[in-house]
Amino acid sequence: HKLLSYNRNIDRVITYDLDFSVRGILKFFLTRFIKVLRSFNKEDFDLIIYIHPNPVRSLLYFLFPARRKVYNRINKHKFYEVEDILNYLKVPVVADYSISFDYSSGILSSNNLEKNGYIVIDLYAQHLEQDPRQWPYFEELIKLLCTKTSKKIVITGINGKHQPKKGIVDLVNRTSLDDLMFVIKNAALVISMDTFLFHLSYVFKTPVIALFGPVDPDDRKPTDGNAVYKTIYKNTFCSPCIKNKVIVKCNNNYQCMNGISVQEVIESMEEFL
């Protein structure tokens, strides 16, 4: 909801919280669906677009009223799902990320940071221990960067098991979305995996190095030719293994991520700093 509110092409955002567990789905249809349906009827929508396919959206496609409905049933990365919808509607696809972000925060001054004076490291992948996109050498990278650069090191992310780290600026579990976006926008460089921060960085034209393994970076990279980014991808015999659902079992000791060395990341940074 917050992120969509910064898109200058969107007039209004309405959200309906839905837990996609079996229990959450049953609760929604038993206790809230009628109220949501009534609100839809009051709006009198001309068009409803369902971008990402799943069983719940398939049901809602038939239940929610509109003069016209479009439902993408092909499971792809979100960008390509949107692109397919636009092509179907004969709307030109333009690589304009349309974020109007004029938010100002004191998070830099409160952590003794200056614009372009720090490097952000996105420390945790989405599903933590279950996520095969996690890179195992961040600790080693941070120690090396502390000796190689005068820029401060900032770590971000969300992880309930995170232990505070000394000697760097530790913002893990400590930022709102607005503050996180502000930190990314003003960073000299971001180092991430295939995560939200990779996409957020190139939207703000902040240089970003993204470490890919279970996902083909060609399916994730920005279409904006002005984006400043670099991907590191080993393309092992079993990669990519993630097409859409992130949680997959790895039978090859995470070779695709373990094979990315700290030195490769350091060398990739040189063209940006």
C-alpha positions in Angstrom: 0.0 0.0 0.0 2.7 2.5 1.0 4.8 1.8 -2.1 1.9 2.1 -4.5 1.0 5.4 -2.9 4.3 6.9 -4.4 3.3 5.9 -7.9 2.3 9.2 -9.6 0.0 7.3 -12.0 -2.2 5.9 -9.2 -5.0 8.1 -7.8 -6.1 5.9 -4.9 -5.1 2.7 -3.2 -7.5 0.4 -1.4 -6.1 -2.7 0.3 -7.8 -5.8 1.6 -5.7 -7.9 3.9 -5.9 -11.6 3.0 -3.9 -14.4 4.6 -3.3 -17.0 1.9 -3.2 -19.9 4.3 -6.2 -22.2 4.3 -7.3 -20.8 7.6 -6.9 -17.3 6.4 -8.8 -17.9 3.2 -11.7 -19.5 5.0 -11.8 -16.7 7.5 -11.9 -14.1 4.7 -14.8 -15.7 2.9 -16.8 -16.5 6.0 -16.4 -13.1 7.8 -15.3 -10.4 5.4 -16.2 -11.3 1.8 -19.7 -9.9 1.8 -18.5 -6.5 3.1 -15.7 -6.4 0.5 -18.2 -7.3 -2.3 -20.5 -4.5 -1.3 -17.7 -2.0 -1.5 -16.9 -3.2 -5.0 -20.5 -2.8 -6.0 -20.5 0.8 -4.8 -17.4 1.7 -6.9 -18.9 0.5 -10.2 -15.5 -0.4 -11.7 -15.0 -0.4 -15.5 -12.1 -2.8 -15.4 -10.6 -5.3 -13.0 -7.2 -6.7 -13.8 -5.9 -9.8 -12.0 -2.1 -9.8 -12.6 -0.8 -12.8 -10.7 -2.6 -16.2 -10.9 -3.6 -18.3 -7.9 -6.7 -20.3 -6.9 -8.1 -17.5 -4.8 -7.8 -14.9 -7.5 -9.4 -17.4 -9.9 -12.4 -17.5 -7.6 -12.5 -13.7 -7.1 -12.4 -13.2 -10.9 -15.9 -14.7 -11.1 -17.3 -13.2 -7.9 -16.2 -9.5 -8.2 -18.3 -7.3 -10.5 -16.9 -5.1 -13.3 -17.9 -4.2 -16.8 -14.7 -5.9 -18.0 -12.2 -8.3 -16.4 -8.7 -9.4 -17.5 -7.0 -12.2 -15.8 -3.4 -13.2 -16.5 -3.2 -17.0 -16.0 0.5 -17.5 -16.9 2.8 -17.6 -13.9 5.8 -15.4 -14.6 7.8 -12.7 -12.7 5.6 -9.8 -11.9 7.1 -7.5 -14.5 6.4 -9.9 -17.3 2.9 -10.5 -16.0 2.2 -6.8 -16.1 3.8 -6.6 -19.6 1.6 -9.3 -20.9 -1.5 -7.5 -19.6 -0.5 -4.2 -21.2 0.2 -6.0 -24.5 -3.2 -7.6 -24.3 -4.8 -4.2 -23.7 -2.7 -2.7 -26.4 -1.1 -0.2 -24.0 2.5 0.7 -24.8 5.0 -0.7 -22.4 7.3 2.1 -21.1 10.2 1.5 -18.7 9.2 4.3 -16.3 9.1 3.2 -12.7 7.0 6.3 -11.8 8.0 6.7 -8.2 7.5 10.2 -6.9 9.4 9.9 -3.6 9.9 13.3 -1.8 10.0 11.8 1.7 12.7 13.2 4.0 14.1 11.4 7.0 16.4 12.0 9.8 17.7 8.4 9.7 21.0 9.5 8.1 21.9 12.1 10.6 20.8 10.0 13.5 23.3 7.3 12.3 26.1 9.7 11.3 25.6 9.0 7.6 26.0 11.3 4.7 24.6 11.1 1.2 26.8 8.8 -1.0 29.0 8.2 2.0 27.9 4.6 2.7 27.3 1.2 1.2 24.2 -0.7 1.9 24.2 -4.5 2.2 20.9 -6.3 2.1 21.7 -9.1 4.5 18.8 -11.5 4.4 16.8 -13.2 1.7 13.0 -13.3 1.9 12.5 -16.7 3.5 15.6 -16.7 5.7 16.9 -20.3 6.2 14.5 -21.7 3.7 15.5 -19.4 0.9 18.1 -20.8 -1.5 19.0 -17.2 -2.7 20.8 -16.5 0.6 24.6 -15.8 0.1 26.8 -17.3 2.8 29.8 -14.9 2.7 28.3 -11.6 3.9 30.3 -11.6 7.2 33.5 -12.1 5.3 32.6 -9.3 2.8 31.7 -6.9 5.6 35.1 -7.4 7.4 37.0 -6.9 4.1 35.1 -3.8 3.2 35.8 -2.2 6.6 39.5 -2.4 5.7 39.2 -1.5 2.0 36.8 1.5 1.8 36.4 4.8 3.8 32.6 4.6 3.2 30.5 3.4 6.1 28.9 0.0 5.9 25.1 -0.2 6.5 23.2 -3.5 6.8 19.5 -3.8 6.3 16.9 -6.5 6.2 14.3 -8.3 8.3 15.2 -11.3 10.4 13.8 -12.3 13.8 17.0 -14.2 14.6 19.3 -11.3 13.8 22.0 -10.5 16.4 23.1 -6.9 16.4 26.5 -6.3 14.8 29.1 -3.8 16.1 31.5 -1.7 14.0 29.0 -1.0 11.3 25.6 0.7 11.0 23.1 -2.0 11.8 19.6 -1.1 10.6 18.3 -4.7 10.4 14.7 -4.7 11.8 15.0 -1.0 12.5 13.5 0.9 9.6 10.1 1.7 8.3 9.6 1.3 4.5 9.9 5.0 4.1 13.2 5.2 6.0 14.5 2.2 4.1 13.7 3.8 0.8 15.4 7.0 1.9 18.5 5.0 2.9 18.6 3.2 -0.5 18.0 6.4 -2.4 21.0 8.2 -0.8 23.5 5.3 -0.8 26.7 5.2 -2.9 26.1 1.5 -3.6 23.8 -1.4 -2.7 24.8 -5.0 -2.5 21.9 -7.4 -2.5 20.6 -10.7 -3.6 17.5 -11.2 -5.8 15.4 -9.2 -3.3 13.2 -6.2 -3.1 16.2 -3.9 -2.5 17.7 -4.9 -5.9 14.6 -3.6 -7.6 14.3 -0.6 -5.3 17.9 0.4 -5.9 17.7 0.6 -9.7 14.4 2.5 -9.5 16.2 5.2 -7.6 19.2 5.0 -10.0 21.4 3.9 -7.0 24.2 1.6 -8.3 23.4 -2.0 -7.2 25.3 -5.3 -7.4 22.9 -8.3 -7.2 24.0 -11.8 -6.5 21.9 -14.4 -8.4 21.9 -18.2 -8.2 18.6 -20.0 -8.1 17.0 -17.3 -10.4 18.1 -16.3 -13.9 18.9 -12.6 -13.7 17.5 -12.1 -17.2 14.1 -12.7 -15.7 14.6 -10.0 -13.1 16.8 -7.3 -14.5 15.4 -3.8 -15.2 14.1 -2.8 -18.6 15.1 0.9 -18.0 18.3 1.4 -20.0 19.4 4.1 -17.5 19.5 1.7 -14.6 22.9 1.3 -12.9 23.4 -2.2 -11.9 25.5 -5.4 -12.2 24.5 -9.0 -11.7 26.8 -11.9 -10.7 25.4 -15.2 -11.8 27.2 -18.6 -12.0 24.6 -20.4 -14.0 25.4 -23.9 -12.6 24.0 -27.0 -14.2 20.9 -27.0 -12.0 20.2 -23.2 -12.1 17.8 -21.6 -12.4 15.6 -23.7 -10.2 13.2 -20.9 -9.1 10.6 -20.0 -11.6 8.1 -18.3 -9.3 7.8 -20.0 -5.9 10.9 -19.2 -3.8 11.0 -22.1 -1.4 12.6 -25.0 -3.3 14.7 -27.9 -2.0 18.3 -27.8 -3.1 20.1 -31.1 -3.6 23.4 -29.6 -4.7 24.7 -27.8 -1.6 23.6 -24.4 -3.0 26.5 -24.4 -5.5 25.0 -21.5 -7.4 25.3 -19.1 -4.5 28.3 -20.7 -2.7 30.3 -20.3 -6.0 30.1 -16.5 -5.9 33.3 -15.4 -4.1 33.9 -12.4 -2.0 36.7 -11.3 -4.4 34.2 -11.2 -7.3 31.9 -8.9 -5.4 34.8 -6.6 -4.4 36.0 -6.5 -8.1 32.4 -5.7 -9.2 32.3 -2.8 -6.9 35.3 -1.0 -8.4 33.5 0.3 -11.4 30.9 2.0 -9.1 33.1 3.5 -6.4 
